[in-house]
Amino acid sequence: MLTLEIIVNYLLFGCLFTILVDLLTEHARRKGMNIPSAAEWTWDTKILAICIWPLGAIMFVGGFIITYFFYNHKNKKK
């Protein structure tokens, strides 16, 4: 029973991660940020993200930190 709980929790966190990324992408689009069409997630991409969400979370956090701290400060100096 414990193994089933671990699998369900893992997939639940994957679903929550995918929903969070979708919400943040829509929020960025509404704020006027240019979201490239290659960044759009299809159902295949979403299912893959649910399965390997820890890697996606690491990449998301790393990209967010780089964008927020490095690109925003470069644009403010101009």
C-alpha positions as CSV (number, residue, x, y, z in Angstrom):
1,M,0.0,0.0,0.0
2,L,2.9,2.4,0.7
3,T,4.2,2.0,-2.8
4,L,0.9,3.0,-4.3
5,E,0.7,6.1,-2.1
6,I,4.2,7.1,-3.2
7,I,3.2,6.7,-6.9
8,V,0.0,8.6,-6.5
9,N,1.7,11.4,-4.6
10,Y,4.4,11.6,-7.3
11,L,1.9,11.9,-10.0
12,L,-0.2,14.4,-8.0
13,F,2.8,16.7,-7.6
14,G,3.5,16.3,-11.3
15,C,-0.1,17.4,-12.1
16,L,0.2,20.4,-9.8
17,F,3.6,21.3,-11.4
18,T,2.0,21.2,-14.9
19,I,-0.9,23.3,-13.8
20,L,1.4,25.8,-12.2
21,V,3.5,26.2,-15.3
22,D,0.3,26.6,-17.4
23,L,-1.0,29.3,-15.1
24,L,2.3,31.2,-15.0
25,T,2.6,31.0,-18.8
26,E,-0.9,32.5,-19.2
27,H,-0.1,35.2,-16.6
28,A,3.1,36.1,-18.4
29,R,1.2,36.3,-21.7
30,R,-1.4,38.6,-20.2
31,K,1.3,40.8,-18.9
32,G,2.6,41.3,-22.4
33,M,5.6,39.0,-22.3
34,N,6.5,37.3,-25.6
35,I,6.0,33.6,-25.3
36,P,7.4,31.7,-28.3
37,S,5.2,29.2,-29.9
38,A,7.8,26.5,-29.3
39,A,7.2,27.0,-25.6
40,E,3.6,25.9,-25.8
41,W,2.9,22.6,-24.1
42,T,0.9,20.0,-26.0
43,W,-0.8,17.1,-24.2
44,D,2.3,14.9,-25.0
45,T,4.5,17.5,-23.3
46,K,2.2,17.8,-20.3
47,I,2.1,14.0,-19.8
48,L,5.9,13.9,-20.0
49,A,6.2,16.8,-17.5
50,I,4.0,14.9,-15.1
51,C,6.3,11.9,-15.3
52,I,9.6,13.7,-15.0
53,W,8.4,16.8,-13.0
54,P,11.5,17.0,-10.7
55,L,13.7,17.7,-13.7
56,G,11.2,20.2,-15.0
57,A,11.0,21.9,-11.7
58,I,14.7,22.3,-11.5
59,M,14.9,23.7,-15.0
60,F,11.9,26.0,-14.3
61,V,13.4,27.4,-11.1
62,G,16.8,27.8,-12.7
63,G,15.3,29.6,-15.7
64,F,13.3,31.8,-13.4
65,I,16.3,32.8,-11.3
66,I,18.4,33.6,-14.4
67,T,15.6,35.6,-16.0
68,Y,14.6,37.5,-12.9
69,F,18.0,38.4,-11.5
70,F,20.1,38.8,-14.7
71,Y,17.9,39.8,-17.6
72,N,15.7,42.1,-15.6
73,H,18.6,44.0,-14.1
74,K,20.2,44.4,-17.5
75,N,17.0,45.9,-19.0
76,K,16.6,48.3,-16.0
77,K,20.1,49.8,-16.5
78,K,19.3,50.8,-20.1
